Amino acid sequence: MSEEILINITPQETRVAVVENGMLQEVHIERNRARGIVGNIYKGRVVRVLPGMQAAFIEVGLERTAFLHAADVIRPEMLESNGNTNGNGKNGARQDLPIHGLLHDGEEIMVQVVKDALGTKGARLTTQIAIPARHLVFLPYSCHIGISQRIQDEAVRTELRETVERLRGDPDSGGYIIRTAAEQASEEELTADIVFLNRVWKRVQERSEKSTGSCILHEDIPLALRVLRDLVDERIEKIRIDSHETFEKASEFVRDLIPEVSDRIEWYPGERPIFDLYSVEDEIQKAINKEILLKSGGHLVIDQTEALTTVDVNTGGFVGRQNLEETLFKTNLEAAQSIARQLRLRNIGGIIIIDFIDMEDPEHCRQVMRTLEKAMAHDRVKVFIHEMSSLGLVEVTRKRTSESLERQLTQTCTLCSGRGVIKTAETVCYEIFREILRESRQFEANGFTVVASESVIDLLLDEESTGLADLQEFISTPINLHVESGYPQETFDVVPI
């Protein structure tokens, strides 16, 4: 499988496309006015402790206060001298202590962002600081050495763990997570990572001691460099950047941290936009549509809501050449592969419910599930797939750390307020009739003027003219009509004269 990374730089934003075998699989966008803050470390102040939610709101200098759950709280004083925690909570959190036993109003605390602000929710925080490098992630408040599940060779896992344990020395100096990129790393490269990470942590501590009030202590690197650190592996054949300035910075970055990929990074000076090479722009436009066409003639309908995302599989125009069961099976197989790609491409997280077309053959169901699991195995984000229910529903959870592509590129429609539909002109006409009746009982008016869109006024003058005449007679008051071209179909005003 051949993979390329395309990096498009403009003064306003950075866009990254991950292309596999000529097909767009992932899009990452970072706008200069709204950079993502996942990975940033802040010195914050507790502004409100919520015992009922076992959480606290933390002021770190962002637009909205950030959210810290008790399960994500670990304090240096909770660690014993042997590096273990006094409690048995997740990642060293003292879950046996209530939130008010861990934090109090006005307290200053060091925190890290693990999830960007989403919708109306503030950023999600943790006190379990994690600082990433190319091969390792440093955990200053832990003694644990973990290893990526993607490294499957048990001998390699054992050797890497023993090497990192030996290189770090004192267990109290912190823990590490060994990343997938470390599978082929030399001892010198691992040593360089440890030295670099300890230097960064020391600088964070010094800034925290010197600073007063809420402030940022450490900012993660820009998207163009973050992609090189986190996404580049042996499968990536080319990294193309269309900005010479960013190319120079990226070249310096890889020379220092990832020298083995220096020959894969190149500047793209072509006149044709870099995202046109693999029709990336067209794919991005398709990725904000609800309906996705399948090659067989079937289609998917993807609906994102605040609570969850639903994916509905339909046969559409696909009628097949054999029996009905075979037609449904082939549609579901194709849909499973397309769904895995769409979830990655659209960066959809949280709970996802997939409604496959009902199949009678249990073996067909198993094959569809295997296809879905295999297709999602390429996803860099953590995904958990539940068994298919008797109704053909599959529940998927996908880790969400940032806004989906749709939420980044679109906004709620001002005409329909996000419903996806608007009231018919007929419905609006009847609402106008009710409003006129209501106001005629409240005001002693000499007449009423109805201001509405052209489609509504046309209907009042045509099909609903009899109803309008009956209403005038009933209230014994004239009704005038006025077209306002700027009004959406649902908007109207009834003005007493």
N, C-alpha and C positions, 0 to 999 in steps of 0.2 A: 504494500500500500504506500503510495507516494503522497506526501503532505507538503504543502507550502504555507508560509505565513506572509500575508500582504499587509503592509502598514502604510496607511494614508494619513498624511499630516497636513493640516491647514491651521491658520492662526486661531481658529475658533475651537477646533476639536481634533482628537486623534481617533482613528478608526482602525481596528485590526480585524482581518478576515482569516480564518483557518480553512484552508481548502484541501479536501482529500479526494484524490483521483478526479480532479477537475470539478468537484461539487462543493459548494459552500456548506460548511458544517457549524461554524461558530462565528459570531460577530461580537466584538467588544468595542464599546464607545466610551470615550472620556471627554467631556466638554470642559473647557477651561473655566467657565463660570460655575460649574457644578461638578468638581472632581470627586470621584469616589473616595471615601475615607476609611475603608476597611484596611486594617493593619496599622493605622495611626495610633500612637500612644499619647495620652493626655494626662495632665494633672487636673483632676476634677474636684468638685465640691458637692457633697450630698445635700440636696435641697429638700428632699421629702422622702421619708421612709414609710412604706405601705405594708404594715403587718398582714393585712388581709390578702395581699397578693404575693407576700414573701419576696418583695422587690423594693427597689429604691430608684428615684429619679436623680440623675447626676448632671450638674451643670459643667460642661466642658468648653463652653464658648461657641457652640453651634446654634443654628437657628432655633432648634427645639431641644429641650432637655432630653438626655439619653436615658436608656432603661437598663438597669442592672438587676438580674435575678439572684436570689440567695444561692442557687446552685452554681453560679459563676463567680462566687466570692472566695478568694483564697488570700490570706494575709501572711507575710513573712513570719510573723510571730506564731502562726499555727504550725510551722514546720519544726519537728524535733531535730535534734542534732544529727540523727542518722538519716535525715532527709525524708522521713515518712511523716504523714500528717497525723494529728491527734484524733482526727475523725475519719470516717470512712466515706466521705462524699466524693462525688465525681470530680476528677482532676484536682483532688485535694481540697474541695470545698467542704466546710463543716455543715453538713445537712442536718446534724442533730441540734444545731443552734438556730433559733429564729432570726429573721433579718435584723430585728432591733438588737440582737445580741452580737451582730457582726458590724453594723454600721449605725451611726447616729447623725442627726441633722447638723450641718455645718462642718462635718469632718472632711478633711482633704485626703484624696485617695488617688493612686495611679491606676489608670484603666486603659484598655485597648478596645478598639471598635472591631466587632466580629461580623456585624451586619449593618449595611447602610440604612438610612431612614427610608422607609417604604410607605408610600401613601401618607396617611396622617400619623403614622407611628414614628417615634424618634429612633435614633440609632441604637442598636443592641450592643452592650458592653460586656467585658469580662475583666477580672483582675488577674487571670492566669495569662501573663504576658507571653507572647510567642513571637520571636524575631526570626524571619526566614533568610536563608542564604541559598546558594545554588544547590548544595547537597544536603544541608542540615537545617533544622529549625531549632532554635535555642529556647529552652524553657527555664528561665532563671529561678522560678519558684517550685521546681520539681527536681527529683533525682533520677527520674525514670528515663530509660532509653527505649524508645519505640522504633518501629520500622514499618515502612510502607507495605501494605498488603499486596501491592502490585509486584513486589519482589518475591517470587514464589519459590525459588531454589533455596531449600533449607540450609544447605552448606554455605551459600553466599550470605544468607541472613545471619547465621551464627558468626561468620567471620567479620562481617560489618559491625555487628553489635560489640563483639570483643575488641575490635580495633578502636571504635569510638570510646568505649569504656576506658581503654588504656590511654588514649590521647587526652581525655578530659582530666584525668587524675582524680582529684578530690570529688567524691559524689556530691558534696555540699555546694560545689561550684555551679551546679545546675544540671538540668536534663536535656536530652536531645531527641528529636524525631529524625530518623534517617529517611530522606526522601527517595523517590524512585530513581531520580537522576544519579544517586550515589552508587547504583549497582555496579558501574564500571569505574568508579572513582578510585584514584590512587590514594595512598596514605598521605602524601604531600598535599593533595587537594583537600582532603578532610581536615588536615591540620590548619591549612589556610582559612577554611571556613570557621573553625573554632576560634582562631585568633581574631578574625574579622568580627564575629558575633560578640565575643567578649568585649571588644573595643566599642562596638555600638552600644551595648548594655551599660558599660561604664559611663559613656557620654550621656545616656538617658538619665542615669542616676545623678550625675553631676548637675544636669539641667534642672532636675526635680528639686534638688537641695537648694539651688540658688533662686528658683522662681517662687513667686507668691501669687496666690489666686489661680483661677482656671487658665490653662494654657496648653499648647501643643509641645510635646517633648520629642517626638520622633514622627516623621512623615514618610510614608512608603514612597518608593520611587515611582516616576510617571509610567503610564500604561505601556508606552513603547518599550521601555526597559524591563518592566515587570513581566511582559510577555516573554521576553528572552530568558528571564530567570525561571519562570514557572512552566512555560509550555514547550520549550525546545527540548527535544530528545532525539534519539537516533532515527526516528521516523521522519523528522523534518529535513527535507532536502534543500530547500531554499527559504531565505528570509529576505523579502524585497521591500525596500523603503523608498518612498518617492520624495523624501526631503533630504538634501545633502547634509544639512546641519544635524538632523537627527541621526542620519547614517554615521556621521563622524562620532557622535556621542555613543551610539550603539556599538560601533567598532571598538572604541576605547573600553566600553563596559565589558564586552565579551573577551577582549584581550586580557583583562584583569581577572575575570571570574570564570569565563567559559571558553578558554582558548581553543578547545577542540571544535568549536563551531564557527571560528573566525572565517574559514573559507566558504561558509554557506551564506553569509550575509552579504548583500549587494545593494548598491544604489540603483534605483530605477529612474532613468532620465527621460523616458519615452514621452512623446506628446500625447499619446492616448492615455487617458486616466487609468491608473493602476487597477482600480476596481472594475474596469471594463474587461480586464483580461479573462476573467471567468464569469462574466455577467453577474458580478456580485451585487451591483446596484439593483438589477432586476429582481434578484433573489431577496434582497432586503425589502423591496416593495411588496413582494408576495408574502413575506413573513409577517406583515401587519394585517393581512386579510384573514377573515374567519374561515374561508373555505380553501382547501388545498386539493387540487385535482390529482388523481392517481393515474398512472399510465394505462391501467386496464380500463379506465372509464369511470371507476368509482371515485369517491371523494371523502375527505375528512372535513368535519366542522369543529373548530376549536373555539371555545368560549371561556374567556378569563373573567373570573369574578373575584371579589375580595376574599371569599372563603376558600374557593377551590377552582380548578380548571377542569372542564369537561371536554372530552374528545369523542365525537360521534362518528362511527364508520358507516358509510352508505355504499351500496353497490352502484347507484347512479345509473349510467348507461351501459354498465357491463352485464351482459346477459349470458356469457359463457358459451361453451360448445358442447358441454356434457350435461350432467344433471345439476339440479339446484344446489345440492350440498357441495359439489365440487366448485361451483361458482362462488359460493359464500366463503369457502375455505381459501381459494386463491385471492379473493379480495382482502380477507383478513391478514393473510401472509404479507401481501404488499403493504397493507396499512401498518402492520407492526414495524416494518423497517422505516416507513415514512414518519411514523410517530416518534420513534427514537431520534431521528434527525431533527424533526421540528422542535422537540423539547430542548435540544441543545442549541439550535439556531435561534430560537425565540427566548432562550434563557428563562424558561418557565419553571418556577419552583413551587414548593409547598405540596399540597394534596392534589393529585391528578386522577380523575376517574375516566377510564377508557371504556367505551361501550362498543365492544365488537359485535358483529352480526352473529346472531345465535346459530350454533352448529350442533348437529345431533351426534356426530362421531366423536367420542372422547379422544381418540388419537389425533384428530384434527385440532382439537383444543390444545392438547399437549404440544403439538408442533408449532402452533401460533405462539404459545408462551415461550418456547425455546427460542424462536426467532426474535421475539421481543427482547428477551434477556441477552441474547448474543449481540443484538444491535445496540443495546444500551451499555454493553460492557466497554464500549469505546468512550463513554462519557467520562470526562475528568471530574465531574461533580458527583458526589455520593448519591446513589439512587437505590431505593429499596422497592422491589416488586412483589406484591401479594398474589396469591393464587386467584385464578379466574373463578368467579362465583357461578352459581347455576343459571344466573340471568345473563351471563356473558360479560359481566363487568370485571374490570381489573383495576385495583387501586395501586397507584404508584406514588411514592413520596420522593421528592428530589430536593436536595438542600438548596435553600434560597439565601444568597448573601447580598444580592443587589436587585435593582428593578429589572423586570423583563424588558425585552426589546420593544414590545408594544407600548409599555408605560414610559419608556425613555423617548420614543419618537412621536407619540400621539398624546392627545388630551381629550377629555370628555367633550362630546358634541354639545354645543350650546343649544342646538335645536331640539334634541331629544333628551338631554340631560343624562346621557349614557345608557338609555333604555335600548337603543338600536332601532326604535320605531317612533313614529309621531302619530298623533290623533288624526283621523280622517277629517276632511272639510265638513262632512255631514255631522260628525260628533261635535265639532266646534260650533256649528250653526245652532245645535240644540242647547249647547252651553250658553250661547248668546241669548237665546230665547229665555232661558231660566234666569239669567242675570238681569235682563230687562224687567221681567216680572218682579224680581226681588227689589230692584231699585224703584220701580213704580209704586211699591207699597211703602217705601221709606221716604221718598221725596215727592214734593208737589211740583213736578216738572212740566214745562210747556211742551217738551218733546225730548227725544233721545237721539244722539248721534252714535252710530256704531262704526268704530275704526278697526279695520281688520285687513288681512292679506287679500290679494286679488282673487285667489282661488275660492276663499270663503265668501267674499262679496258676490262673485259670479254665481255661486250656488244659491245665495239668498235672493238674487234677482231672477233666477231661473227655476230650478226644481223646488225650492223652498219659498217661492214668492207667495203661494197661497197661505202657507203657515205664517209668513210675515204679515200678510194682510189681516188674517184672523187675529193675530196678536195685537195689531194696532187698534182694531175694532174693540177688542176685549178691554184694553187699558184706556181707550179713548184718548190716545196720545200719538202724534205722528212720530215715525221713526225714519231718520235719515241715514244713508249709508255712505261711507267714505273709504276709499282704497288707500292703504299705506304700503307702498312697495317694499319698505324696509322691514315690515313685520314678518316673522316666520308664521307658518300656517297655524300654529297653536296659539299665537298671541292675538289678543283683541282688547279693545277698551269700549265700555259703554258710558258715554258722557251725557249727564242730564243737562238740558238747556233751560 
